[in-house]
Amino acid sequence: MPLENVTEKRVVVTADPAALAAGVAARFIGKVSELSDAGRTVHVSLTGGTSGIAVLRAAAEHPWRDNVDWSLVHFWWSDERFVPSGHADRNDAQAREALLDALAIPAENIHPMPASDQGVDLDAAAVAYAQELSRFSTDDGPWPVFDICFLGVGPDGHIASLFPDRPEIHVTSEAVLAVRDSPKPPPERITLTRPVINSSVRVWMVIAGADKASALGLVLAGASYSSVPAAGAKGRRRTVIFVDKAAAAEVPPDLIDPDY
């Protein structure tokens, strides 16, 4: 298959948020099981938000969950709120409660971003996470290549903590950035940059709700990633946008993939 056909965005539509979470979770468990069965290390980047955490809850309930060799799987995050450890706003705290605490996985395979009560300031926290990523460096850069990178998309088109019309979306010289004065609270955050996200083998965006329909329409229309960061997210092999019917209201029928 020509490269351009492999990397084009696919849109998969399900009926509602519950069916969306269940469908993505089934694909996630199946793909990670397939990769771990081959005996290879698997890197996954998680996201927060209602839809992202719903997928993890559905994965925890999936009957094949324990068929995965989780000792071969490493979990990372695309962004984090710089608040204390265990805070309800932290993506890693939500992910642990939804899925990770239920897995037979070594503690060292879970790589949370630093918290505000761990004795480092925001800039040092970003540097520390870049250093942690670099332990698994590849030919692509000083970071692991994610087999799956989950991303949520905000109504404004943001991904991770890369917001529209801000300088972070343009940074290519760093792997991890400190974010201050975020337009969405809390104001201090840590985020991966576009080069790290776009080196992923698969980018899976999970979008639910009518309030996301406009952003999704802009993504598919080829909007500038400066103004719509989600438009600049792409996997090297697959870029799949999983949506419910409400979010798909502005998607042309010919862009929907009924078979994926």
Backbone torsions as a table, in degrees:
resi	resn	phi	psi	omega
1	MET	NA	133.2	179.0
2	PRO	-58.9	148.4	-175.7
3	LEU	-56.9	-40.2	-176.6
4	GLU	-64.5	-27.6	177.5
5	ASN	-79.5	-26.8	179.2
6	VAL	-73.4	-39.1	-171.5
7	THR	-96.6	-2.7	179.0
8	GLU	-65.8	155.4	-178.3
9	LYS	-73.4	131.7	174.2
10	ARG	-107.7	141.0	177.2
11	VAL	-115.4	124.4	179.6
12	VAL	-116.8	122.3	-174.7
13	VAL	-108.3	132.8	173.3
14	THR	-122.4	170.5	-168.2
15	ALA	-67.8	-44.4	-171.2
16	ASP	-154.7	173.5	-176.8
17	PRO	-57.4	-36.2	-179.7
18	ALA	-67.0	-44.7	178.1
19	ALA	-66.7	-35.0	177.1
20	LEU	-60.9	-51.1	-178.8
21	ALA	-61.3	-43.0	-178.6
22	ALA	-65.6	-40.8	-179.1
23	GLY	-66.7	-43.9	179.2
24	VAL	-67.5	-40.0	179.0
25	ALA	-60.6	-41.6	179.2
26	ALA	-63.3	-42.1	177.6
27	ARG	-65.5	-39.3	179.8
28	PHE	-62.8	-51.4	179.8
29	ILE	-61.4	-41.9	179.9
30	GLY	-63.2	-44.7	-178.3
31	LYS	-68.9	-43.7	-179.9
32	VAL	-66.8	-35.8	176.3
33	SER	-63.5	-44.2	178.9
34	GLU	-59.7	-46.1	-177.3
35	LEU	-69.3	-42.1	-179.2
36	SER	-71.6	-30.2	176.4
37	ASP	-61.9	-26.6	178.3
38	ALA	-80.4	-1.4	176.2
39	GLY	80.6	16.9	-176.7
40	ARG	-104.3	154.5	175.6
41	THR	-72.5	136.4	-176.5
42	VAL	-118.2	130.2	177.5
43	HIS	-113.3	130.1	-177.8
44	VAL	-128.4	131.2	174.2
45	SER	-103.8	125.2	-177.4
46	LEU	-98.2	164.0	175.9
47	THR	-130.2	168.3	175.9
48	GLY	-101.6	-150.9	179.6
49	GLY	83.8	164.0	-175.8
50	THR	-59.1	-47.6	-176.4
51	SER	-70.7	-41.1	179.9
52	GLY	-61.7	-43.9	-179.8
53	ILE	-72.0	-33.0	176.4
54	ALA	-61.7	-38.2	176.8
55	VAL	-62.1	-42.8	-179.3
56	LEU	-66.3	-38.6	177.0
57	ARG	-62.7	-41.9	178.4
58	ALA	-66.2	-36.6	177.2
59	ALA	-64.0	-38.1	179.1
60	ALA	-62.1	-29.5	-178.0
61	GLU	-93.1	-2.8	-175.5
62	HIS	-71.6	136.2	-176.6
63	PRO	-64.1	-19.9	179.4
64	TRP	-93.0	4.0	-174.1
65	ARG	-51.3	-45.7	-174.4
66	ASP	-84.8	3.9	172.6
67	ASN	-80.0	-15.0	-179.7
68	VAL	-79.8	137.8	171.5
69	ASP	-83.1	88.4	-174.1
70	TRP	-68.1	-14.8	177.6
71	SER	-65.9	-16.6	179.9
72	LEU	-97.7	0.1	-173.9
73	VAL	-107.0	133.8	175.5
74	HIS	-115.9	133.1	179.3
75	PHE	-108.6	134.4	178.4
76	TRP	-128.1	177.3	176.6
77	TRP	-130.9	143.6	178.6
78	SER	-78.9	-24.0	175.0
79	ASP	-162.3	168.6	-179.5
80	GLU	-154.1	150.2	173.3
81	ARG	-83.7	130.8	-176.6
82	PHE	-85.0	78.8	179.0
83	VAL	-130.5	173.1	-175.1
84	PRO	-62.6	156.8	177.6
85	SER	-55.1	138.5	177.6
86	GLY	77.3	-3.1	179.5
87	HIS	-61.5	142.5	-176.7
88	ALA	-61.9	-21.6	179.2
89	ASP	-80.3	-13.9	-176.5
90	ARG	-74.6	133.9	178.3
91	ASN	-61.3	-38.6	-177.7
92	ASP	-69.2	-35.1	177.9
93	ALA	-64.6	-42.1	179.1
94	GLN	-66.7	-38.7	-179.3
95	ALA	-68.4	-38.1	178.1
96	ARG	-62.9	-44.5	-178.5
97	GLU	-66.9	-37.4	-175.6
98	ALA	-76.1	-38.5	-172.4
99	LEU	-143.8	-51.1	-164.3
100	LEU	-61.9	-36.5	-179.5
101	ASP	-65.9	-17.7	-179.0
102	ALA	-90.4	-5.3	-174.3
103	LEU	-96.4	149.0	172.4
104	ALA	-85.5	78.6	-173.6
105	ILE	-130.6	136.5	177.8
106	PRO	-60.9	141.5	-178.8
107	ALA	-58.6	-33.5	-177.2
108	GLU	-73.1	-7.7	177.3
109	ASN	-87.0	-3.3	178.7
110	ILE	-107.8	122.9	-171.0
111	HIS	-119.0	79.2	179.1
112	PRO	-74.2	153.0	171.6
113	MET	-72.7	149.8	-178.9
114	PRO	-58.3	152.7	179.0
115	ALA	-105.1	165.4	-174.5
116	SER	-71.7	-15.6	-179.7
117	ASP	-102.2	19.8	-177.5
118	GLN	-104.7	18.9	171.7
119	GLY	81.4	16.4	176.6
120	VAL	-129.0	149.8	175.0
121	ASP	-84.6	179.4	-172.9
122	LEU	-61.6	-43.5	-179.2
123	ASP	-65.7	-42.4	179.3
124	ALA	-66.2	-32.9	177.9
125	ALA	-64.0	-41.5	178.1
126	ALA	-64.2	-42.3	177.9
127	VAL	-63.1	-41.7	-179.1
128	ALA	-62.4	-38.9	-179.7
129	TYR	-71.7	-35.2	175.1
130	ALA	-61.6	-38.7	178.2
131	GLN	-67.0	-38.7	177.4
132	GLU	-64.3	-43.7	176.0
133	LEU	-58.0	-40.3	-174.4
134	SER	-67.0	-16.3	174.9
135	ARG	-63.7	-20.3	-179.1
136	PHE	-119.6	38.7	-175.9
137	SER	-63.3	155.2	-178.6
138	THR	-134.7	-177.8	176.1
139	ASP	-64.7	-20.4	-178.9
140	ASP	-77.6	-23.1	-178.5
141	GLY	158.1	-178.2	-179.2
142	PRO	-80.0	59.3	178.2
143	TRP	-161.7	160.9	174.1
144	PRO	-74.8	153.2	170.8
145	VAL	-88.0	118.6	-178.9
146	PHE	-75.0	128.6	173.9
147	ASP	-68.1	-35.9	174.0
148	ILE	-137.5	128.8	173.0
149	CYS	-117.7	107.3	176.3
150	PHE	-78.8	139.7	175.1
151	LEU	-138.3	135.0	165.1
152	GLY	-89.9	164.3	178.1
153	VAL	-131.2	125.5	178.3
154	GLY	-79.4	165.4	176.1
155	PRO	-57.1	-24.8	177.8
156	ASP	-88.6	1.3	179.2
157	GLY	86.9	10.0	-179.6
158	HIS	-77.2	153.3	172.4
159	ILE	-129.7	150.9	-174.4
160	ALA	47.8	-132.3	171.2
161	SER	-114.7	41.6	173.6
162	LEU	-102.2	103.9	-173.2
163	PHE	-101.2	157.4	-177.9
164	PRO	-59.7	141.6	171.3
165	ASP	57.3	36.5	174.7
166	ARG	-124.1	158.0	-174.0
167	PRO	-67.0	-25.0	-175.1
168	GLU	-59.9	-33.5	-176.3
169	ILE	-66.1	-20.1	-177.0
170	HIS	-96.5	-5.8	-174.9
171	VAL	-76.2	125.0	177.8
172	THR	-121.8	-3.8	-175.7
173	SER	-92.3	-7.3	-179.0
174	GLU	-127.6	157.2	176.7
175	ALA	-91.3	-32.5	-173.9
176	VAL	-136.3	140.0	-178.8
177	LEU	-128.0	147.8	166.3
178	ALA	-82.6	138.2	179.2
179	VAL	-119.5	124.8	177.3
180	ARG	-116.9	155.1	178.8
181	ASP	53.9	44.2	177.0
182	SER	-57.5	138.2	177.2
183	PRO	-67.9	-13.5	176.3
184	LYS	-119.1	128.6	-177.7
185	PRO	-68.3	154.7	-2.1
186	PRO	-73.9	160.6	-171.4
187	PRO	-72.1	-26.4	-178.1
188	GLU	-105.1	128.7	-175.7
189	ARG	-144.9	169.5	173.3
190	ILE	-126.3	139.5	-178.0
191	THR	-142.2	148.5	166.2
192	LEU	-72.5	159.0	178.4
193	THR	-99.5	169.9	-178.3
194	ARG	-57.6	-41.7	-179.2
195	PRO	-59.4	-37.0	179.5
196	VAL	-69.0	-47.9	179.7
197	ILE	-59.7	-44.9	-173.5
198	ASN	-81.2	-3.5	170.9
199	SER	-85.9	-4.5	179.4
200	SER	-63.5	146.6	175.6
201	VAL	-66.5	-44.2	-178.8
202	ARG	-131.1	128.1	168.9
203	VAL	-105.8	122.1	178.4
204	TRP	-116.0	109.3	174.1
205	MET	-92.4	135.7	-178.3
206	VAL	-121.4	117.8	-170.5
207	ILE	-133.9	127.4	178.1
208	ALA	-134.6	143.5	172.4
209	GLY	107.4	144.6	-178.7
210	ALA	-63.4	-25.9	-179.0
211	ASP	-70.4	-11.2	178.3
212	LYS	-98.3	-5.5	-173.2
213	ALA	-61.7	-41.1	-178.5
214	SER	-65.8	-44.0	179.0
215	ALA	-61.9	-42.6	179.2
216	LEU	-62.7	-41.1	177.9
217	GLY	-59.3	-40.9	178.7
218	LEU	-67.4	-38.5	177.6
219	VAL	-59.2	-46.7	-176.6
220	LEU	-75.1	-20.7	178.4
221	ALA	-83.0	-2.8	178.3
222	GLY	80.5	34.7	178.6
223	ALA	-61.7	160.1	176.6
224	SER	-64.0	133.7	179.4
225	TYR	-68.5	-18.2	176.0
226	SER	-64.2	-41.3	-179.4
227	SER	-91.4	-28.0	179.5
228	VAL	-132.2	85.2	-174.0
229	PRO	-52.8	-33.7	-179.8
230	ALA	-60.9	-25.7	179.1
231	ALA	-67.5	-19.5	-179.8
232	GLY	-96.7	2.9	-179.7
233	ALA	-89.0	128.5	179.8
234	LYS	-155.5	139.7	174.6
235	GLY	-87.8	157.1	-179.2
236	ARG	-71.4	-29.6	179.4
237	ARG	-111.9	-40.3	-177.9
238	ARG	-141.1	140.1	168.2
239	THR	-128.8	107.1	-174.7
240	VAL	-118.4	131.2	177.8
241	ILE	-110.4	109.0	179.7
242	PHE	-93.8	123.9	-175.0
243	VAL	-137.1	158.6	169.0
244	ASP	-92.9	172.3	-174.8
245	LYS	-61.2	-35.4	-178.9
246	ALA	-63.8	-41.6	179.9
247	ALA	-72.9	-22.6	-176.1
248	ALA	-88.1	10.9	-172.9
249	ALA	-58.4	-29.8	-176.8
250	GLU	-108.2	16.9	-179.7
251	VAL	-90.1	122.7	176.3
252	PRO	-60.4	139.5	-177.0
253	PRO	-55.7	-31.9	-176.5
254	ASP	-73.8	-8.7	177.6
255	LEU	-96.1	-4.9	179.9
256	ILE	-87.3	131.0	-179.1
257	ASP	-99.8	104.9	-176.5
258	PRO	-77.6	-11.2	-171.0
259	ASP	-108.4	-11.5	-174.4
260	TYR	-75.4	NA	NA
